């Protein structure tokens, strides 16, 4: 039996070190995602500023708010007018390594753990100044390399800035950059990294930018990338002259869910796919699933098993499905209920809510993958289905569907879905097969000249005429 020693010598130091926090917080997050964390904080600041006001209900509630980002091999700067951080919040919460258990907000954010700003700072550099103004509060908090090395001192000073901001907002200056980050921000890599970051912001903040938020990257205003599907009028759809997407809308476990999947364009024929593979007219990057949580894109154009491709009766993605695209939106004022991981740029694949929604995603996908299979031999006839269809925002397409055309999937008054009836080609022609082969363009032109007296006929027309000539001769011989 060991006698318990209650003296000071028996105390074990279990306190964490700053090095542990810095390394663990930044290990699994990409540099660009860390920058998006800082943008998330700007958006949250706007939401707090306008919460409860008439502005929050407007079509463009973020009008007038901005964020400016700039960087070089020596520093990274992000500057906004999104409300600033109250000094009380700065002292009690904003600079702590994690969110206090008792801190809850009725706010549609994606932040769960309260580590975004700190993680971004430590990802990029070892020195930072956070200057903020909120009403009469105006201060600066400095983080230095010496503070990071001092394991025993966890306090940060809050003092008056040498130059205060002239509006409510926050300016973060990060310097003494980590070498890998300095390399990405260097003159040689700057433009490439900026283009990548621009694309990411354009896609991940598309809804927020459309609501009026102005994001500037090294002086260049970021434009939103639209999320659309093809849709016709309901009248044309019922007359088999148009197509409509699959739509699900509902509330599951106090989370609002909205799902739309359909076509981005008329599906390509096999010959068109061959041409696209040689000289792409439509990027495969436009197909797949986009997942949005509280208006931030957390997964963009995914085509893996994570979003149902290659699962159960849904085929694996390939270029035959290059025009199929879907969007899922999760909205909830409790970020803990959202099916996202700690990076906020990925899904928690085993989340019960997401697994329920994934069933609807796969149901919708099966409709459109089956459509491409049914019609790939009859592309001319299929064109009639798309004549009256046009691109429509996924947020507006529900307006096309009459109230009595929705179905209730689980007898739940908080859920509804629309399952489009996609027509099939006449069954009498389903026995047809496509003949495909390639020949040099010069030889096709020669045969075209011989058959039609015109060397510029389409390869398909030349091939069909060749077959018809041989078919006639074969019938005469038999």
GIKAWO-V394020 format. One line per field, one symbol per residue. phi: phi as a letter, one per 20 degrees, with the letter a starting at -180 (. if undefined). burial: 1 if it has 24 or more other ideal C-beta (glycine too) atoms within 12 Angstrom, else 0. Layout:
BEGIN
phi = ???
burial = ???
END
This chain:
BEGIN
phi = .effdefffeededffdfgffffffdfddfgfffffgffgffffffgffegnefffeffcfegnebbddbabfdacccccceomdgfffffdbgdfepeffeecceceddfddmcgfffffffebdbbcddbcbmefbbcddddgfffeefeddededcfffcffebfrccdddclfggffgffefgfdgfffffffgfffgefcgffffeofddddlndfeefefdccebdffffgfemdacceecccacclmdfcccccaeeafgffffffffffebgecfffeeoeddcclmdfdbclecdfgdofmdleefffbffdfdebbccddcaedffefeceffmcaeefefffffffgffgfgfgggeffgfffdfecffffgffdfdecfcgfedffffefgeeeddfcldfecbbddfeefdfgffdfefcedcbdcggfffffffffedmbedffgffffffgfffffffffffe
burial = 0000000000000000010001001100111111111111111111111100000000001100111111111011111111111110110011101010000000111111111111111111111111111100111111100011000000010100000010011111111111001101100000001100111111111111111011111100010110111111010010010111111111010011111111111111111110000000010101111111111111111110011110000100101111111111111101111111111111110010110111111111111111111111111001001100111101101101100000001000001111110110100000000000000000010011000000000011011001000000000000
END
